[in-house]
Amino acid sequence: MHPITLEEAHTLALNVLSRQGFSQEQSQALARAVVAGERDECRSHGLYRLLNCVKTLTAGKVNAEAAPVIDDIAPGVVRVDAQGGFSQLAFESGLPLLASKARTQGIAAMAINHCVHFSALWIEIEAITDHGLVGLACNPSHAWVAPAGGILPVLGTNPLAFGWPRPANPPYIFDFATSAIARGDIELHRRENKALPEGWGIDRCGHPSRDPEAVLEGAMLTFGGHKGSALSTMIELIAGPLIGDLTSVQSLKHDAGAGGSPYHGELLIAMDPKRFLGEKTEHFLQQAEEVFASITSQGARLPSQRRYEARARSQREGVWLPDHLYQELSSLL
């Protein structure tokens, strides 16, 4: 394992991206995202993802110099055209207007179109809660996931994320794929030659499989059977046709076997507690704190608690990269 500080991790990511041809603005936004994943020990969305960023660029499936275009289309809606670039810069570009609209209207939505996407949504949700706003986010991906009762991939991993700001504590955030696990975790199992847990996927014939290669060639499964399948379908609709962008099937067709990151849209919703509650805001936010306390007082943990603990540890001690990953990234310099 190779030790590295967070500052060194950011410099490494920035240098890799710049060296490979990404603009300074794209490189900075991407570097912030992958270092955040590594820092919080979400390694399937950490520095490892730089390899896929470069692969996507080499395949001609991302615009390395994309400059997002913001369109204020309605009092409660902002659209950001990512121009074929990764989603991170598009999100950062549109966030100030989204937050402003949410404070004015009480609730506002941001549609990000024509973006290439790979990152965890909690990064974006945390940026929304930093504004004191409640946030929701979701997006399709590539058609890698079979619907409940089926064997052919139709749905994406289709993540859903939610965030609640807490004045005296880190925000309450959850972020999960509607598939049994994120695609990146299966790829990491393949890289490490590890068998998958039961229930993650099926092979091309529809048989349950613990072989990462067989599942990557077959189909992933949704979590919770028909419930996860229904949530995944909802995300296909509200973050696809509703915002005028691609479904997971269309994203995979656009990729045409290049092996790049998914290309589609993303929907984010921000809500301002102060506009909903007015002078009663503090009272009802405290009511929320009582809900959180009733969970933690019995020994249960809140979502993201592990991440925040990992974050504090990484800020003190830095992170450790597998030697082969550090060597692969260094070779890109």
N, C-alpha and C positions, 0 to 999 in steps of 0.2 A: 504494500500500500504506500502511496506517495502523499506526504503531508503538504498542505497548501493553505495559506491564509485566505480569508474572504477577499481581501484586496488583490491578492495574487490571482485568485480565481476569476475576478472580474477582468483583470488585465489580460489573462490568458484568453478568456472568452472574446474580449474586444479585439485582441490581436488576430485570433483565428478568423473571426468574421470579417474584419477589415482586409486581411490578407487574401481572403477568398473572394472579395469583390463587393461586399455589402457597403452601402453608404454609411457615413458616420452616424446619421440619425437612426437608421435601421439597426446598425451594430450596437449602439448604446441601448436601445430598447430591448433587443434580444438578449444582450449580456445581462441586463438587470433581471430578466425573467429566469434565465437558466441558473444564475447564481442564487436567486431566491429559492429555487427548487432544491439546489444542492445544500444551501444553508439550513433549510428546514428538514433535511434528510428525506426529501421526496425525490429520490435519485432517479426514478423513471422519468422525471421532468427536470433533471438537473443538467450538469455539464455534458452528460452523455448525449443530450438532445442536439448538441452542436454538430454531431456527426450527421444527423438527419437533416439539419439545416443546410449543410454543405451538399449532401446528396440531392436534396430537393433543388438546390441551385444548379448543380451539375446537370440534372435532368431537364433543366429549362422550365421548371414548374413554379418558379417564384421570381418576382421582380425585385432584384437586389437594391435598386435605387428608387423604389416607389415612394412617392410623396402623397400621403392621404389627402383627400378632398372632403371638406365638411360641408354638409347641406342642411340648413335649418328649415326643415320641411313643414313643421307644424308647431303650435305652442308647446306641446308635450312630446315632440318627437324630433330627434336629430339623426341624420344618416351620415355615416362616414364611409366613403369609398376608399378601400385600402389600395386600390390600383394594382392588385395582384401581388402585393407585398405581404409579409407576415402581419398577423393581427396586432402585435404588441404596440407598434407605433401608431396604428390607427386608433386603438383604444386610448392611448395616452393623449392623442390629438383631440379626441372628441369628449374626453371626460370633463373638462371645465364647463363646457356648454351643457352637458347632461346634468351636472350638479346644479348649475344655475337654473335650469328648467325645473328640476325637482323642487328646489326651494321656492320657486314662483308658483308652480302648479300643484305641488304636493306629491305628484307622481310624474315621472317622465321615462321615456324609453329611448334607447340608442340602438340603431341597426347598423352593424358593420357588414359591408358587402365586399365581395370579391377579395377575400382574405385567405391566406394560407395559415393554417392553425395547427399548433402542436402542444401549447402550454396548458398548465393547470389553470382553472378558472379562479381559484382562491386568490391568486395574485391580483386579479382585476377586482374581485369582490372586496378585498382588503383595501384597495385604493378608494373604493366607493364608501366603505365604512369610515375611512379616515376623514371623510367630509361630514361625518355625523349622519349619514344616510343609510337606510336599509337597502340591500341590493339583492337582485336575482340575475343569474346569467345562465345561458344554455346555448349549445350549438350542435349541429350534426357532425359527422366526420366522414370516413370512407365506409362503404357497406361491408362491414366485417362480421356483423352480428346477426344470428338467425332469430326470427320472432319466436315467441313461445309456441311450441307445437310444430315448428317448421325445422328444416335442415339447411335451407339456402340463406346465405347472408343478404339481408335487405336493409337492416338498420345499421347505424353507426354506433360507436361506443357512447355517443350522445350524453355528455356530462351535464349535470345540473348542480348549480352552486347557489348558496344563500348566505347572506351576512347580516348581522345585527350589531350595531355599534353599542359599546358599553363604556360609559364615561371613565370609570375607574379601573377597568380591566381590558385585556385584549378582546377584540370583537369575537362574538360567537359566529363561527363560519363552518359550514360543511360544503364539501365539494366531492361528488362521486360520479363515476361513470354509471350509466344505467345498464352497462354490461357487467358481468360478474367481476371483472377486473379491468384495469386500464390496459390498452394494447401494449404500451411500453413495458409493463410488467411481464407480459408473455415474451416480449423480445429480450428482456434481460435474462429470463430463465433460459432462453435459447442460447444466448451468448455464454452463459455460465454452465450450460449442459445440465440443467436441473429439471426434474420432472415437475409438472404442474399439479396443483391440488385438484381433487375431483370437482367437477361441476363448472370448470372454466370454459370448456369448449368441446367440440366434436370434430371428427375427421370428415373427409370429403363424402363419405358414405352415410354420415349422420350418426356414427357410433361415438359414444363418449371416449375421450382420449386425454391422456396426461402428457403426451408428447408435444412439446411446443411447436415443432415443425409441422406436425399433422394438424394441429389446431390453426396455425397460421395459414395453412393451405385449405382448411375446412371452414369452420365458423366458430366464433365466440358465442357464448350464451348470455342472456340477460340475467341480472340478479332477480331473485324473487319470482321467477317464472312469469306468469301472465301480468303481474303487477309492474315489474320492470319493463316488460315488453310494451305495455300501454304508455308508461311514462316516456319511453324512448320514442314511440310513435308521436306523442304530443310534441316532443322537441323537434322531430323531423318537420312537423307542420308549422309551429310558431317561429322557428328559426330557419325555415326554408321558404316555402311558398308565401307565408305571411309577409316576409320582408323582401320578397323578390329575389331569392337566391336558390342555390342548388340543394337537392336532397343528397343523402349519403350515396345512393346508387349513382346519381349524376356526378358526384365528386369523384368516385372511383372510375367512372367512365372517362372523365376529364383527365385523370392521371394516365390512362392508357398503358398501364404496366410499367411506368417509370419508377415506381416505388417512392414517390415524393410524399410530403405531408398533405393531408386533406385540404381541399379548396372549396370554400363555401361561405356562409355568413354566420353571424353571431348576434343574438338578441340579449340586451342588458336592460334591466328595469331598476330605477332608483326611486325611493320613497323617502320623504322628509317627515319624521315623526312630529316635528314642530308645526307643520302645516296641518297635519291630521288632528293634533291634540291641543295646540295652542297653550294656554296657561296650565293645562293639566299634564303637559309633557313629562315633567319630573316625576309626578305621581305614577304614571303608567310605565315609565322606564324602570322605576323601582319595583313595580309589580313584576316586570320581566326578570329583574334580578332575583326575586323570590322564587321564580320558576327554576332559574339556574342553580340556586342554592339548594332547592329540594332535590336536584339531581346529584350534585356533588356531595351533599351531606350524607348520602347513603353509600358513598364509595364509587359511584359511577363517574366516568370522565366525560367532559364535554368534547364534541368534535373540535379538532385543531389543537387540543391541549398538548398532545404529543409533539406537534409541530413547534409550538411556542417553546417547549422545553428544549427541543433540538436546536432551535434558533439561538437561545441563550448559550447553549453549549458551544455551538459553532462560532459565535461571536467571541467567546473566550479562547477557544482552542483551535479554531480553523476546522478544516474538513480533510478527509482522507480519500484520495481517488485510487481506484484499482490501478496497478502499474500499467496494465495493457491499455486502459483508457487514457491515462496520462501520455503514454507513448503515441497513441493514435492522434490525440489532439496536438501534441508537439510536432508531429510530422506534417500537420497542416500549416505550420508556420514557415 
